[in-house]
Amino acid sequence: MQLDGVAARVGSMTILRDVNFGLEPGEAVGLFGANGAGKTTLLRVIATLMRPAAGTGTVLGVDITGPERSQVRPRVGLIGHTPGLYPELTLAENLQFAAQIAGHSDESAANALASVGLAGAGDRRVDACSHGMQRRAEFAREMMRAPTLLLLDEPHTALDPAAVELVGHLVERTIGSGGGVIVVSHDKERAAPLVQRTAELTDGSLQ
């Protein structure tokens, strides 16, 4: 993955300025910075959920400014601030839906839920689950999908102590298979041991 001179704007506000950033296969990078520095926006650009206002870049060999940019999304896993689950579905239904898209079986969805301690909660609707349970379900989804590029935005948020090790397990599994990981966090103490190198975003610029 490589970004060159990337800028991003929301309305008239510039969020990212001339960002140059690369990620090698098998590498995990920590991205730190204060609230409002542009960390989440950068992840959205990398995930092709937001088109850059300037600059160029490729993610998994795909031009993020071109017409084929959405083709990269099945190979990218994103766990963001807000759980990306369908609230009206059960945890099992959410995982089964993700499994179908990825070409996996319903059994793999059940196994993934069991691997994060949610074996007995599959029939619970997402909107009836705690934030911590929803976060566990998201980790189960990405363990099942095994994305080539994993983007984690404040991954330790709302995780109970017993679930914190899920973050490290998912990172290790991704880079161990030759994938790349970006961990966004304001908590350097927790995130730094997961990565090989770090970068700092300050007012939209990468240091």
PEPE-V18473 format. One record per pair of residues at least 24 apart in sequence whose C-alpha atoms are under 10 Angstrom apart, sorted by sequence separation. I is the first residue (numbers start at 1). J is the second residue. D is the distance in Angstrom with one decimal. If there is no record, write none. Layout:
# PEPE-V18473
i=I j=J d=D
i=I j=J d=D
This chain:
# PEPE-V18473
i=1 j=25 d=8.4
i=14 j=38 d=9.5
i=15 j=39 d=9.3
i=48 j=72 d=7.7
i=49 j=73 d=8.7
i=112 j=136 d=10.0
i=113 j=137 d=6.5
i=115 j=139 d=9.5
i=116 j=140 d=6.1
i=132 j=156 d=9.8
i=134 j=158 d=9.2
i=135 j=159 d=6.9
i=136 j=160 d=9.6
i=139 j=163 d=9.8
i=146 j=170 d=8.8
i=150 j=174 d=7.3
i=167 j=191 d=9.3
i=171 j=195 d=8.5
i=15 j=40 d=10.0
i=16 j=41 d=7.7
i=47 j=72 d=7.9
i=48 j=73 d=7.2
i=112 j=137 d=8.4
i=113 j=138 d=9.3
i=115 j=140 d=7.0
i=116 j=141 d=9.9
i=132 j=157 d=8.3
i=133 j=158 d=8.8
i=134 j=159 d=9.5
i=135 j=160 d=9.9
i=149 j=174 d=7.7
i=150 j=175 d=9.1
i=168 j=193 d=8.8
i=169 j=194 d=9.5
i=15 j=41 d=7.3
i=16 j=42 d=7.4
i=46 j=72 d=9.9
i=47 j=73 d=6.6
i=92 j=118 d=9.5
i=112 j=138 d=9.9
i=113 j=139 d=8.8
i=114 j=140 d=8.3
i=131 j=157 d=9.1
i=132 j=158 d=5.1
i=133 j=159 d=8.2
i=140 j=166 d=9.1
i=143 j=169 d=9.1
i=148 j=174 d=7.0
i=149 j=175 d=8.9
i=164 j=190 d=9.5
i=168 j=194 d=6.3
i=15 j=42 d=8.8
i=46 j=73 d=9.8
i=47 j=74 d=10.0
i=74 j=101 d=8.5
i=75 j=102 d=9.4
i=91 j=118 d=8.7
i=92 j=119 d=9.3
i=95 j=122 d=9.0
i=112 j=139 d=8.6
i=113 j=140 d=5.5
i=116 j=143 d=9.5
i=131 j=158 d=6.3
i=132 j=159 d=5.2
i=133 j=160 d=9.4
i=136 j=163 d=7.3
i=139 j=166 d=7.2
i=143 j=170 d=6.5
i=146 j=173 d=8.3
i=147 j=174 d=7.3
i=148 j=175 d=8.6
i=167 j=194 d=8.5
i=168 j=195 d=9.6
i=47 j=75 d=9.6
i=48 j=76 d=9.4
i=74 j=102 d=7.6
i=91 j=119 d=10.0
i=94 j=122 d=9.2
i=112 j=140 d=4.9
i=113 j=141 d=7.9
i=115 j=143 d=8.9
i=130 j=158 d=9.1
i=131 j=159 d=8.2
i=132 j=160 d=6.8
i=135 j=163 d=9.2
i=136 j=164 d=9.6
i=139 j=167 d=7.8
i=142 j=170 d=7.9
i=143 j=171 d=9.8
i=146 j=174 d=6.9
i=155 j=183 d=7.6
i=157 j=185 d=9.5
i=16 j=45 d=10.0
i=47 j=76 d=6.7
i=92 j=121 d=8.1
i=93 j=122 d=7.8
i=111 j=140 d=8.7
i=112 j=141 d=6.8
i=115 j=144 d=9.9
i=148 j=177 d=8.2
i=149 j=178 d=9.4
i=150 j=179 d=7.7
i=151 j=180 d=8.6
i=152 j=181 d=7.7
i=153 j=182 d=8.4
i=154 j=183 d=7.3
i=155 j=184 d=7.8
i=156 j=185 d=8.5
i=8 j=38 d=9.1
i=46 j=76 d=9.2
i=47 j=77 d=8.3
i=91 j=121 d=7.2
i=92 j=122 d=4.5
i=93 j=123 d=8.0
i=110 j=140 d=9.3
i=112 j=142 d=8.9
i=113 j=143 d=9.5
i=133 j=163 d=9.6
i=136 j=166 d=8.1
i=139 j=169 d=9.8
i=140 j=170 d=9.3
i=143 j=173 d=8.4
i=147 j=177 d=9.8
i=148 j=178 d=7.6
i=149 j=179 d=5.6
i=150 j=180 d=6.3
i=151 j=181 d=5.9
i=152 j=182 d=6.2
i=153 j=183 d=6.3
i=154 j=184 d=5.6
i=155 j=185 d=7.6
i=10 j=41 d=9.6
i=47 j=78 d=7.6
i=90 j=121 d=8.7
i=91 j=122 d=5.0
i=92 j=123 d=6.2
i=93 j=124 d=9.5
i=94 j=125 d=9.4
i=109 j=140 d=8.0
i=112 j=143 d=6.8
i=113 j=144 d=9.1
i=132 j=163 d=8.7
i=136 j=167 d=9.7
i=139 j=170 d=7.6
i=143 j=174 d=8.8
i=146 j=177 d=9.0
i=148 j=179 d=4.6
i=149 j=180 d=4.9
i=150 j=181 d=4.7
i=151 j=182 d=5.0
i=152 j=183 d=4.9
i=153 j=184 d=4.8
i=154 j=185 d=4.8
i=156 j=187 d=8.9
i=9 j=41 d=9.2
i=90 j=122 d=6.4
i=91 j=123 d=6.4
i=92 j=124 d=8.0
i=93 j=125 d=8.9
i=94 j=126 d=8.6
i=109 j=141 d=7.5
i=112 j=144 d=5.9
i=142 j=174 d=9.7
i=147 j=179 d=7.5
i=148 j=180 d=6.4
i=149 j=181 d=5.9
i=150 j=182 d=6.4
i=151 j=183 d=6.3
i=152 j=184 d=6.0
i=153 j=185 d=6.5
i=154 j=186 d=7.4
i=8 j=41 d=7.7
i=90 j=123 d=5.4
i=91 j=124 d=6.1
i=92 j=125 d=8.7
i=93 j=126 d=9.6
i=108 j=141 d=9.8
i=111 j=144 d=8.5
i=112 j=145 d=9.6
i=146 j=179 d=9.1
i=147 j=180 d=9.0
i=148 j=181 d=8.5
i=149 j=182 d=8.1
i=150 j=183 d=8.4
i=151 j=184 d=7.8
i=152 j=185 d=8.4
i=153 j=186 d=9.7
i=154 j=187 d=8.2
i=8 j=42 d=8.2
i=44 j=78 d=9.0
i=89 j=123 d=8.8
i=90 j=124 d=5.0
i=91 j=125 d=6.1
i=92 j=126 d=9.4
i=109 j=143 d=9.7
i=110 j=144 d=9.7
i=147 j=181 d=9.7
i=156 j=190 d=8.2
i=7 j=42 d=9.2
i=19 j=54 d=9.8
i=20 j=55 d=9.1
i=22 j=57 d=9.4
i=25 j=60 d=9.5
i=43 j=78 d=8.4
i=89 j=124 d=8.2
i=90 j=125 d=3.8
i=91 j=126 d=5.9
i=108 j=143 d=10.0
i=109 j=144 d=6.9
i=155 j=190 d=10.0
i=156 j=191 d=8.6
i=6 j=42 d=9.1
i=16 j=52 d=8.9
i=17 j=53 d=9.7
i=18 j=54 d=8.1
i=19 j=55 d=8.3
i=20 j=56 d=9.5
i=21 j=57 d=9.2
i=22 j=58 d=9.6
i=23 j=59 d=9.3
i=44 j=80 d=9.6
i=88 j=124 d=9.9
i=89 j=125 d=5.4
i=90 j=126 d=5.5
i=91 j=127 d=9.6
i=108 j=144 d=6.8
i=109 j=145 d=9.5
i=155 j=191 d=8.9
i=8 j=45 d=8.0
i=16 j=53 d=9.1
i=17 j=54 d=8.9
i=18 j=55 d=7.4
i=19 j=56 d=9.9
i=20 j=57 d=9.1
i=22 j=59 d=9.6
i=43 j=80 d=9.1
i=88 j=125 d=6.2
i=89 j=126 d=6.2
i=90 j=127 d=8.5
i=91 j=128 d=10.0
i=108 j=145 d=9.6
i=154 j=191 d=8.9
i=7 j=45 d=9.5
i=16 j=54 d=9.6
i=17 j=55 d=9.6
i=87 j=125 d=6.7
i=88 j=126 d=6.5
i=89 j=127 d=8.2
i=90 j=128 d=9.0
i=91 j=129 d=8.8
i=6 j=45 d=9.0
i=14 j=53 d=9.1
i=86 j=125 d=9.0
i=87 j=126 d=4.7
i=88 j=127 d=6.6
i=90 j=129 d=9.3
i=10 j=50 d=9.9
i=40 j=80 d=8.1
i=86 j=126 d=7.0
i=87 j=127 d=4.9
i=88 j=128 d=9.2
i=104 j=144 d=8.2
i=9 j=50 d=9.6
i=40 j=81 d=8.7
i=85 j=126 d=7.2
i=86 j=127 d=8.5
i=87 j=128 d=8.3
i=104 j=145 d=8.3
i=3 j=45 d=9.7
i=8 j=50 d=8.3
i=9 j=51 d=9.3
i=85 j=127 d=9.3
i=87 j=129 d=9.2
i=91 j=133 d=9.2
i=95 j=137 d=7.9
i=99 j=141 d=8.1
i=102 j=144 d=8.9
i=103 j=145 d=9.1
i=3 j=46 d=8.5
i=8 j=51 d=7.6
i=9 j=52 d=7.6
i=10 j=53 d=9.3
i=83 j=126 d=9.7
i=91 j=134 d=8.1
i=94 j=137 d=8.7
i=95 j=138 d=8.7
i=98 j=141 d=7.0
i=102 j=145 d=6.5
i=2 j=46 d=9.3
i=7 j=51 d=9.4
i=8 j=52 d=4.9
i=9 j=53 d=6.3
i=94 j=138 d=9.4
i=97 j=141 d=9.9
i=98 j=142 d=9.2
i=101 j=145 d=9.4
i=102 j=146 d=9.5
i=1 j=46 d=8.6
i=6 j=51 d=9.8
i=7 j=52 d=5.7
i=8 j=53 d=4.9
i=9 j=54 d=9.2
i=92 j=137 d=9.0
i=95 j=140 d=7.9
i=96 j=141 d=9.1
i=99 j=144 d=7.5
i=102 j=147 d=9.9
i=117 j=162 d=9.7
i=6 j=52 d=6.3
i=7 j=53 d=5.4
i=8 j=54 d=7.0
i=91 j=137 d=6.9
i=95 j=141 d=6.0
i=98 j=144 d=8.7
i=99 j=145 d=7.3
i=116 j=162 d=9.9
i=117 j=163 d=8.7
i=5 j=52 d=9.7
i=6 j=53 d=7.4
i=7 j=54 d=5.0
i=8 j=55 d=9.1
i=87 j=134 d=9.7
i=91 j=138 d=9.5
i=94 j=141 d=8.5
i=95 j=142 d=9.6
i=98 j=145 d=7.7
i=116 j=163 d=7.6
i=6 j=54 d=5.4
i=7 j=55 d=6.3
i=83 j=131 d=8.0
i=5 j=54 d=7.0
i=6 j=55 d=4.1
i=7 j=56 d=9.2
i=82 j=131 d=9.1
i=83 j=132 d=9.7
i=85 j=134 d=7.7
i=95 j=144 d=8.6
i=4 j=54 d=9.2
i=5 j=55 d=4.5
i=6 j=56 d=6.2
i=83 j=133 d=10.0
i=84 j=134 d=8.8
i=85 j=135 d=9.4
i=91 j=141 d=9.9
i=95 j=145 d=9.7
i=116 j=166 d=7.5
i=4 j=55 d=5.7
i=5 j=56 d=6.6
i=6 j=57 d=7.6
i=83 j=134 d=6.4
i=84 j=135 d=9.1
i=115 j=166 d=9.5
i=3 j=55 d=7.6
i=4 j=56 d=5.3
i=5 j=57 d=8.5
i=82 j=134 d=9.4
i=83 j=135 d=6.4
i=85 j=137 d=8.5
i=3 j=56 d=6.0
i=4 j=57 d=5.9
i=82 j=135 d=8.9
i=83 j=136 d=9.7
i=84 j=137 d=9.7
i=85 j=138 d=7.6
i=2 j=56 d=8.5
i=3 j=57 d=4.2
i=4 j=58 d=9.1
i=81 j=135 d=9.6
i=83 j=137 d=8.9
i=84 j=138 d=7.4
i=2 j=57 d=5.4
i=3 j=58 d=6.6
i=80 j=135 d=9.5
i=83 j=138 d=7.0
i=1 j=57 d=7.6
i=2 j=58 d=5.5
i=3 j=59 d=8.4
i=79 j=135 d=8.4
i=85 j=141 d=9.8
i=1 j=58 d=5.6
i=2 j=59 d=6.7
i=1 j=59 d=4.6
i=2 j=60 d=9.0
i=80 j=138 d=9.5
i=1 j=60 d=5.9
i=2 j=61 d=9.2
i=79 j=138 d=6.8
i=1 j=61 d=7.3
i=3 j=63 d=10.0
i=78 j=138 d=9.0
i=79 j=139 d=7.8
i=1 j=62 d=9.0
i=2 j=63 d=9.8
i=3 j=64 d=9.2
i=77 j=138 d=9.8
i=78 j=139 d=9.8
i=1 j=63 d=10.0
i=77 j=139 d=9.8
i=79 j=141 d=9.8
i=79 j=142 d=8.4
i=77 j=141 d=9.0
i=78 j=142 d=8.2
i=77 j=142 d=6.3
i=76 j=142 d=9.4
i=77 j=143 d=9.5
i=77 j=145 d=7.9
i=76 j=145 d=9.3
i=77 j=146 d=7.9
i=78 j=147 d=9.1
i=75 j=145 d=8.5
i=76 j=146 d=8.9
i=77 j=147 d=5.4
i=74 j=145 d=8.9
i=75 j=146 d=8.2
i=76 j=147 d=5.3
i=77 j=148 d=7.7
i=78 j=149 d=8.6
i=79 j=150 d=8.2
i=80 j=151 d=8.1
i=81 j=152 d=9.0
i=82 j=153 d=9.4
i=75 j=147 d=4.9
i=76 j=148 d=6.1
i=77 j=149 d=6.2
i=78 j=150 d=6.1
i=79 j=151 d=6.4
i=80 j=152 d=6.4
i=81 j=153 d=6.1
i=74 j=147 d=7.6
i=75 j=148 d=5.4
i=76 j=149 d=4.8
i=77 j=150 d=4.7
i=78 j=151 d=4.7
i=79 j=152 d=5.1
i=80 j=153 d=4.8
i=81 j=154 d=6.6
i=73 j=147 d=9.4
i=74 j=148 d=9.1
i=75 j=149 d=6.5
i=76 j=150 d=5.9
i=77 j=151 d=6.0
i=78 j=152 d=6.0
i=79 j=153 d=6.0
i=80 j=154 d=7.1
i=81 j=155 d=8.0
i=74 j=149 d=9.8
i=75 j=150 d=8.7
i=76 j=151 d=7.5
i=77 j=152 d=8.2
i=78 j=153 d=7.8
i=79 j=154 d=8.4
i=80 j=155 d=7.5
i=72 j=148 d=9.8
i=73 j=149 d=9.5
i=79 j=155 d=7.1
i=81 j=157 d=7.9
i=72 j=149 d=9.6
i=80 j=157 d=9.8
i=81 j=158 d=9.9
i=60 j=148 d=8.1
i=60 j=149 d=7.9
i=59 j=149 d=8.7
i=47 j=149 d=8.9
i=46 j=149 d=9.6
i=47 j=150 d=9.4
i=76 j=179 d=9.9
i=47 j=151 d=8.0
i=75 j=179 d=9.9
i=76 j=180 d=9.7
i=77 j=181 d=9.4
i=78 j=182 d=9.8
i=79 j=183 d=9.9
i=80 j=184 d=9.5
i=46 j=151 d=8.7
i=76 j=181 d=9.9
i=44 j=151 d=9.2
i=43 j=151 d=6.8
i=43 j=152 d=8.5
i=43 j=153 d=7.9
i=40 j=151 d=9.9
i=40 j=152 d=9.5
i=40 j=153 d=6.8
i=39 j=153 d=8.2
i=40 j=154 d=9.3
i=39 j=154 d=10.0
i=60 j=179 d=9.8
i=60 j=180 d=9.7
i=28 j=149 d=9.8
i=31 j=152 d=9.9
i=26 j=148 d=9.6
i=27 j=149 d=10.0
i=28 j=150 d=9.1
i=29 j=151 d=10.0
i=30 j=152 d=9.6
i=31 j=153 d=9.3
i=32 j=154 d=9.9
i=25 j=148 d=8.7
i=26 j=149 d=9.7
i=28 j=151 d=9.8
i=25 j=149 d=8.8
i=23 j=149 d=9.7
i=46 j=182 d=10.0
i=43 j=182 d=8.3
i=43 j=183 d=9.5
i=43 j=184 d=8.4
i=42 j=184 d=9.7
i=28 j=171 d=7.5
i=27 j=171 d=9.6
i=28 j=172 d=8.8
i=39 j=183 d=9.8
i=40 j=184 d=7.6
i=26 j=171 d=10.0
i=27 j=172 d=9.8
i=39 j=184 d=6.6
i=40 j=185 d=9.7
i=26 j=172 d=9.3
i=28 j=174 d=9.0
i=39 j=185 d=8.4
i=26 j=173 d=9.8
i=27 j=174 d=9.1
i=28 j=175 d=6.9
i=39 j=186 d=9.7
i=1 j=149 d=9.2
i=26 j=174 d=7.6
i=27 j=175 d=6.0
i=25 j=174 d=9.7
i=26 j=175 d=4.2
i=27 j=176 d=9.0
i=25 j=175 d=7.3
i=26 j=176 d=6.4
i=35 j=185 d=9.5
i=24 j=175 d=9.8
i=25 j=176 d=9.5
i=26 j=177 d=7.1
i=27 j=178 d=7.9
i=28 j=179 d=8.7
i=29 j=180 d=8.3
i=30 j=181 d=8.5
i=31 j=182 d=6.9
i=32 j=183 d=8.4
i=33 j=184 d=8.4
i=34 j=185 d=8.9
i=35 j=186 d=7.7
i=25 j=177 d=8.9
i=26 j=178 d=4.3
i=27 j=179 d=7.2
i=28 j=180 d=5.8
i=29 j=181 d=6.3
i=30 j=182 d=5.9
i=31 j=183 d=5.9
i=32 j=184 d=6.0
i=33 j=185 d=7.4
i=34 j=186 d=6.4
i=25 j=178 d=5.2
i=26 j=179 d=5.0
i=27 j=180 d=5.1
i=28 j=181 d=4.5
i=29 j=182 d=5.0
i=30 j=183 d=4.8
i=31 j=184 d=4.7
i=32 j=185 d=5.4
i=33 j=186 d=6.0
i=34 j=187 d=9.9
i=24 j=178 d=9.0
i=25 j=179 d=5.1
i=26 j=180 d=5.3
i=27 j=181 d=6.4
i=28 j=182 d=5.7
i=29 j=183 d=6.2
i=30 j=184 d=6.0
i=31 j=185 d=6.4
i=32 j=186 d=5.6
i=33 j=187 d=9.3
i=24 j=179 d=8.3
i=25 j=180 d=5.2
i=26 j=181 d=8.0
i=27 j=182 d=8.5
i=28 j=183 d=7.4
i=29 j=184 d=8.6
i=30 j=185 d=7.4
i=31 j=186 d=8.5
i=32 j=187 d=7.9
i=33 j=188 d=9.4
i=23 j=179 d=9.7
i=24 j=180 d=6.6
i=25 j=181 d=8.8
i=30 j=186 d=9.9
i=32 j=188 d=7.2
i=23 j=180 d=6.8
i=24 j=181 d=9.3
i=31 j=188 d=9.2
i=23 j=181 d=8.1
i=30 j=188 d=8.4
i=23 j=182 d=8.4
i=32 j=191 d=9.1
i=42 j=201 d=9.5
i=31 j=191 d=9.1
i=32 j=192 d=9.5
i=30 j=191 d=6.8
i=31 j=192 d=9.4
i=39 j=200 d=9.1
i=29 j=191 d=9.5
i=30 j=192 d=6.6
i=39 j=201 d=6.7
i=42 j=204 d=8.9
i=29 j=192 d=8.8
i=30 j=193 d=9.3
i=37 j=200 d=9.1
i=38 j=201 d=6.9
i=39 j=202 d=9.2
i=41 j=204 d=9.2
i=28 j=192 d=9.9
i=30 j=194 d=7.9
i=31 j=195 d=9.6
i=37 j=201 d=5.8
i=38 j=202 d=7.8
i=39 j=203 d=9.7
i=29 j=194 d=8.3
i=30 j=195 d=5.8
i=36 j=201 d=9.5
i=37 j=202 d=5.3
i=38 j=203 d=6.9
i=39 j=204 d=8.0
i=28 j=194 d=7.2
i=29 j=195 d=5.1
i=30 j=196 d=7.8
i=31 j=197 d=8.9
i=32 j=198 d=7.4
i=33 j=199 d=8.6
i=34 j=200 d=9.1
i=35 j=201 d=9.9
i=36 j=202 d=8.8
i=37 j=203 d=4.7
i=38 j=204 d=5.2
i=39 j=205 d=9.9
i=28 j=195 d=4.7
i=29 j=196 d=6.0
i=30 j=197 d=6.3
i=31 j=198 d=5.8
i=32 j=199 d=6.3
i=33 j=200 d=5.5
i=34 j=201 d=7.8
i=35 j=202 d=9.6
i=36 j=203 d=7.4
i=37 j=204 d=5.4
i=38 j=205 d=8.2
i=39 j=206 d=9.7
i=27 j=195 d=7.6
i=28 j=196 d=5.7
i=29 j=197 d=5.2
i=30 j=198 d=4.4
i=31 j=199 d=5.1
i=32 j=200 d=4.8
i=33 j=201 d=5.0
i=34 j=202 d=7.3
i=35 j=203 d=9.6
i=36 j=204 d=8.4
i=37 j=205 d=8.0
i=38 j=206 d=9.5
i=27 j=196 d=6.8
i=28 j=197 d=7.2
i=29 j=198 d=5.4
i=30 j=199 d=6.2
i=31 j=200 d=5.8
i=32 j=201 d=6.2
i=33 j=202 d=6.1
i=34 j=203 d=8.6
i=37 j=206 d=9.5
i=26 j=196 d=9.9
i=27 j=197 d=8.6
i=28 j=198 d=8.8
i=29 j=199 d=7.5
i=30 j=200 d=8.4
i=31 j=201 d=7.1
i=32 j=202 d=8.8
i=33 j=203 d=8.7
i=33 j=204 d=9.5
i=33 j=206 d=9.4
i=32 j=206 d=9.7
i=33 j=207 d=9.9
i=31 j=206 d=9.2
i=32 j=207 d=9.9
i=21 j=199 d=9.1
i=1 j=180 d=8.7
i=19 j=201 d=9.3
i=16 j=201 d=9.1
i=17 j=202 d=9.9
i=19 j=204 d=7.9
i=20 j=205 d=9.0
i=21 j=206 d=8.0
i=16 j=202 d=9.4
i=17 j=203 d=8.3
i=18 j=204 d=8.4
i=19 j=205 d=6.1
i=20 j=206 d=7.3
i=16 j=203 d=7.6
i=17 j=204 d=5.4
i=18 j=205 d=6.8
i=19 j=206 d=5.9
i=20 j=207 d=9.6
i=15 j=203 d=7.5
i=16 j=204 d=4.1
i=17 j=205 d=5.3
i=18 j=206 d=8.2
i=19 j=207 d=9.1
i=14 j=203 d=9.4
i=15 j=204 d=5.4
i=16 j=205 d=6.2
i=17 j=206 d=8.2
i=14 j=204 d=7.8
i=15 j=205 d=8.8
i=16 j=206 d=8.6
i=8 j=204 d=8.8
i=7 j=204 d=8.5
i=7 j=205 d=9.2
i=6 j=205 d=9.8
